[in-house]
Amino acid sequence: MDDMTDSSTSPISSLQDHDLLTTPFGAATPALEIVDDVDLTGKRALVTGGASGIGVETVRALAQAGAAVTIAARKADVAATVAAEVRQSTGNDAVDSVSLELTDRASIDALVAAWEGALDVLVDNAGVMALQDLTLAPDGHEMQFATNHLGHFRLALGLHDALAAAPGGARLVSLSSRAHLASPVIFDDIDFGFRPYTPESAYAQSKTANVLFAVEAARRWADDGIVANAVHPGAIIDTGLARHMDQEKLKSLVDSGPYTFKTTEQGASTSVLLAASPLVDGITGRYFEDCNEAVLVDRAREGTAGGVAPYALDPANAERLWELSLRLIG
Ligand SMILES: NC(=O)c1ccc[n+]([C@@H]2O[C@H](COP(=O)([O-])OP(=O)(O)OC[C@H]3O[C@@H](n4cnc5c(N)ncnc54)[C@H](OP(=O)(O)O)[C@@H]3O)[C@@H](O)[C@H]2O)c1
């Protein structure tokens, strides 16, 4: 990567020079079906934002498969209630919760310091979307980038040794979104100091960062037995994510928009596939949607057709983001 200084050195054709990985699963597959024949007994998983929305069903599927699952969430009471409900529904007693506020370095570092032993699965699921006004996190960076990318970057770096210690190799899943197709990472203006802020572009930038993080972690951590992939879970209305959206706009999207919405159980499936399924053993540095690897597209497509943007898979961008993020988390 040393000879790559910008994305223009990575021709599109080289970004996905393999057959796309396909599975028998699709948009309608519920998460529990992914783990039907999967045994995660003896494995440990950590799911950020696991106390709501897609996160809960991700936790449930991993627990159902026998993993010890820790929910990392900032609302301790909600997380404890969800953990109890999942223990009850799965019969797996090894589901607990820890505190995590992704915009608070001390909170991330405390989780890392308290973590003992190996970590087999890390699902970077927490996220915030479409803050209507430019908002800065305590570290001074735009809130969606700070939460969705920088917080998870710090967390994953802190947990690297635990991941590397996983006996059978570890899996990292980074929740991105089809929304990443609306913006690359604008390296020269991450925090919207110069360009006009829009809720969509800030969320999109952060979700592109989520893909680039997986691409670079896959490369840097391959020798440590860690695989990393990014996923778009689908459009799931029944979660907390849309709470900051313009509610009129949201209503018109739901009523007349082009989206086919998934249930939270279906929304968790692509995460669970990458976190747990033998169908993707050894797969790393890729982007999935609807339980299958997404095709590389050279422009944002009409309507809700997905795909992954070249700028999100570009190894030069991934390297650049990693180096920048190291500086930003100081
Ligand atoms: N729903 C969709 O249609 C959709 C589409 C594409 C991608 N995604 C991605 O899927 C992931 C899960 O989203 P969801 O739809 O399940 O929404 P959700 O119910 O709002 O879940 C997001 C979780 O992230 C947590 N979170 C937000 N900011 C945090 C912070 N600073 N520190 C710690 N935790 C924080 C939230 O905790 P609180 O409850 O405490 O705020 C919540 O538990 C997100 O990464 C999202 O970008 C969702």
The ligand as an SDF file (V2000), in Angstrom:
LIG
                    3D

 48 52  0  0  0  0  0  0  0  0999 V2000
  -32.3370    0.5460   10.5620 N   0  0  0  0  0  0  0  0  0  0  0  0
  -31.8820    0.6670    9.3240 C   0  0  0  0  0  0  0  0  0  0  0  0
  -32.6630    0.7920    8.3800 O   0  0  0  0  0  0  0  0  0  0  0  0
  -30.4060    0.6490    9.0460 C   0  0  0  0  0  0  0  0  0  0  0  0
  -29.9900    0.7490    7.7220 C   0  0  0  0  0  0  0  0  0  0  0  0
  -28.6270    0.7430    7.4440 C   0  0  0  0  0  0  0  0  0  0  0  0
  -27.7240    0.6430    8.4760 C   0  0  0  0  0  0  0  0  0  0  0  0
  -28.1480    0.5400    9.7760 N   0  0  0  0  0  0  0  0  0  0  0  0
  -27.1410    0.4510   10.8460 C   0  0  0  0  0  0  0  0  0  0  0  0
  -27.4880   -0.5870   11.7200 O   0  0  0  0  0  0  0  0  0  0  0  0
  -26.9630   -0.3060   13.0300 C   0  0  0  0  0  0  0  0  0  0  0  0
  -28.0380   -0.5560   14.0660 C   0  0  0  0  0  0  0  0  0  0  0  0
  -29.0750    0.3770   13.8750 O   0  0  0  0  0  0  0  0  0  0  0  0
  -30.6010    0.1610   14.2850 P   0  0  0  0  0  0  0  0  0  0  0  0
  -31.4010    0.4170   13.0750 O   0  0  0  0  0  0  0  0  0  0  0  0
  -30.7590   -1.0900   15.0350 O   0  0  0  0  0  0  0  0  0  0  0  0
  -30.8430    1.4530   15.2120 O   0  0  0  0  0  0  0  0  0  0  0  0
  -30.9620    1.6500   16.7850 P   0  0  0  0  0  0  0  0  0  0  0  0
  -32.0660    0.8260   17.3370 O   0  0  0  0  0  0  0  0  0  0  0  0
  -31.0090    3.1190   17.0030 O   0  0  0  0  0  0  0  0  0  0  0  0
  -29.5960    1.0630   17.3050 O   0  0  0  0  0  0  0  0  0  0  0  0
  -28.4340    1.8310   17.3550 C   0  0  0  0  0  0  0  0  0  0  0  0
  -27.7850    1.6220   18.6920 C   0  0  0  0  0  0  0  0  0  0  0  0
  -26.5800    2.4200   18.7500 O   0  0  0  0  0  0  0  0  0  0  0  0
  -26.5300    2.9700   20.0350 C   0  0  0  0  0  0  0  0  0  0  0  0
  -25.7280    4.1800   20.0870 N   0  0  0  0  0  0  0  0  0  0  0  0
  -25.9330    5.3350   19.4240 C   0  0  0  0  0  0  0  0  0  0  0  0
  -25.0160    6.2280   19.7860 N   0  0  0  0  0  0  0  0  0  0  0  0
  -24.2270    5.6340   20.7180 C   0  0  0  0  0  0  0  0  0  0  0  0
  -23.1160    6.0530   21.4870 C   0  0  0  0  0  0  0  0  0  0  0  0
  -22.6250    7.2940   21.3860 N   0  0  0  0  0  0  0  0  0  0  0  0
  -22.5410    5.1700   22.3390 N   0  0  0  0  0  0  0  0  0  0  0  0
  -23.0280    3.9270   22.4560 C   0  0  0  0  0  0  0  0  0  0  0  0
  -24.0850    3.4680   21.7650 N   0  0  0  0  0  0  0  0  0  0  0  0
  -24.6720    4.3210   20.9150 C   0  0  0  0  0  0  0  0  0  0  0  0
  -27.9670    3.2730   20.4010 C   0  0  0  0  0  0  0  0  0  0  0  0
  -28.0740    3.4300   21.7970 O   0  0  0  0  0  0  0  0  0  0  0  0
  -29.1830    4.3790   22.4560 P   0  0  0  0  0  0  0  0  0  0  0  0
  -30.4660    3.6060   22.3880 O   0  0  0  0  0  0  0  0  0  0  0  0
  -28.6580    4.5780   23.8350 O   0  0  0  0  0  0  0  0  0  0  0  0
  -29.2080    5.6430   21.6550 O   0  0  0  0  0  0  0  0  0  0  0  0
  -28.6710    2.0420   19.8690 C   0  0  0  0  0  0  0  0  0  0  0  0
  -28.6700    1.0070   20.8180 O   0  0  0  0  0  0  0  0  0  0  0  0
  -26.4430    1.1230   12.9740 C   0  0  0  0  0  0  0  0  0  0  0  0
  -25.0440    1.1190   12.8430 O   0  0  0  0  0  0  0  0  0  0  0  0
  -27.0670    1.6840   11.7110 C   0  0  0  0  0  0  0  0  0  0  0  0
  -26.2890    2.7100   11.1250 O   0  0  0  0  0  0  0  0  0  0  0  0
  -29.4800    0.5410   10.0780 C   0  0  0  0  0  0  0  0  0  0  0  0
  1  2  1  0
  2  3  2  0
  2  4  1  0
  4  5  1  0
  4 48  2  0
  5  6  2  0
  6  7  1  0
  7  8  2  0
  8  9  1  0
  8 48  1  0
  9 10  1  0
  9 46  1  0
 10 11  1  0
 11 12  1  0
 11 44  1  0
 12 13  1  0
 13 14  1  0
 14 15  2  0
 14 16  1  0
 14 17  1  0
 17 18  1  0
 18 19  2  0
 18 20  1  0
 18 21  1  0
 21 22  1  0
 22 23  1  0
 23 24  1  0
 23 42  1  0
 24 25  1  0
 25 26  1  0
 25 36  1  0
 26 27  1  0
 26 35  1  0
 27 28  2  0
 28 29  1  0
 29 30  1  0
 29 35  2  0
 30 31  1  0
 30 32  2  0
 32 33  1  0
 33 34  2  0
 34 35  1  0
 36 37  1  0
 36 42  1  0
 37 38  1  0
 38 39  2  0
 38 40  1  0
 38 41  1  0
 42 43  1  0
 44 45  1  0
 44 46  1  0
 46 47  1  0
M  CHG  2   8   1  16  -1
M  END
$$$$
